[in-house]
Amino acid sequence: MWSPARPDGLAYRFHSLLHAVQQKRRRSRAEDLYQRTASAIDRQRFADTFEKYRTPVPTAGPAKYVDVDRWLRQAADRYLLTGLAAQPPGHRILDLGAGPGYFPLICRNEGHVPLLLDLDDEPLYRELVSFFGLPRILHRIAAFEPLPDSGGRFDLITAFKICFNVNPDGSAWDAPEWEFLFEDLRARMNPGGLLVLWFNVDAATGELYPVDVARLLRDPPGFESRVFFEYALLRATKPR
């Protein structure tokens, strides 16, 4: 299917509609998944720990992640989107730019083994990850630089609402930067492993990614790809 690289394009609008339909179909399963994880959280201790971050009005800043129910529900939908619900427990998962850690929390509660990779520049994220007891590697993802050793291969690597794909001059990564990262991630994945990318819109260009990146996503070396809505799902199929 053609690439939805621009949110103002017909392809994006079509994909957005399909995505909404699919979310509605999996809503009851996502709710069950959310309930299982939410019931394991000590709500009083959570409230006591994060009361200092609460704001009297809704915010777009990090404090929004104190709303545990909202973000756990989103994480449950992401979990279903990755196909993990159809997999046996024990999958190793690497979440790039993991933020508050709600998606890895769902994964762990379902019996998988998550590892978070992120910066340590947001106190709320640090405290949430610590509260949930999730393992985290501190690292800044940069163009043409390999990721740190993470102790073995992964069955799933995710990057939701990507923010690391920016060069020092403020420009977005183009195909060479992404191809380097794909090569690095591919070497860290088990055969048949899945790489899930969820892109942000570049405020400067109005695009999810440049044209050359769109071409790369259609046929990335070492992967079989599906580009859908704001996502790219890359399956590691070719042996190295």
Secondary structure, 3 states (H helix, E strand, C coil): CCCCCCCCCHHHHHHHHHHHHHHHHCHHHHHHHHHHHHCCCCHHHHHHHHHHHCCCCCCCCHHHHHCHHHHHHHHHHHHHHHCHHHCCCCCEEEEECCCCCHHHHHHHHCCCEEEEEECCCCHHHHHHHHHHCCCEEECCCCCCCCCCCCCCCEEEEEECCCCCCECCCCCECCHHHHHHHHHHHHCCEEEEEEEEEECCCCCCCCCCCCHHHHHHHHCCCCEEEEEECCEEEEEECCCC
